[in-house]
Amino acid sequence: MRSLITIFLLIFCVSCFGSFSEGERYFHQADYEKAISEFSKTLFLNVTDVKSLHLRARSYEELEEFDKAVEDYQTIIHYDPTYAQAYAGIGKLYWKKEDYKNAQKFLLLAAKEDGKDYEILFLLGRAMLMNKDYQSADEFLQLAKELNPTDSRVYFYQGMARSQIGDILGAAGSFNMCLKYDPENITAKYNRGLILLLIGNPEWALEDFEDVLKENPNHIEALARRGNAKIDIDDPTGCKDLREAAEKGSLYAKMNLERCE
């Protein structure tokens, strides 16, 4: 009889304490409430289990219970100050709140602990871009690019950073690579057109502005720049583009109308 009671208690305890693998299974099935329940049982038995804390924090994130997620990430950092993903998790939550200064702070801490995590470096570069720290953004996006050289996004944001620091040729190269991997990125095409116009390649710039306008005929600034590019190559229809863009409110077009006098 005593042995039966012992077996019953063991079974009862196992069901109470749960397991990491079961919680992980629920997490990957996107059943986040069950995952949280399972990880909570596991943590009742082992409060320092940072893997369970991490996935419980991620589950809270998915349920948009951000304060609870931050609490778990902070607990992880208490037990393991070198756990990069905990800093990154807090940084990403600040990013979602559009608090880019704190996002940069925690993502930088994450990068110090793990300088080979592409997502950390990529998001850190973007946070720096949002905070107008363009030189640092370029440097961290460069590191991210070396880890994942086929992601069009890293070239796009590096092109934006380089444009701001005056590295015009570098920006052109970045937008070229972005379009190599994502030919449909109209914003990258527009920005490349701006640079080509600036460095004296109006024929190539014209091609980019034409593509932008095919995709979005209401892009007034592309229309204005197309007009200027046409004038540069002695196409008489350039003034028509400039006048139309000026009528629609483009300050750039208004400033360049004198070219049509």
Disulfide bonds with the S-S distance in Angstrom:
Cys239-Cys260 2.23
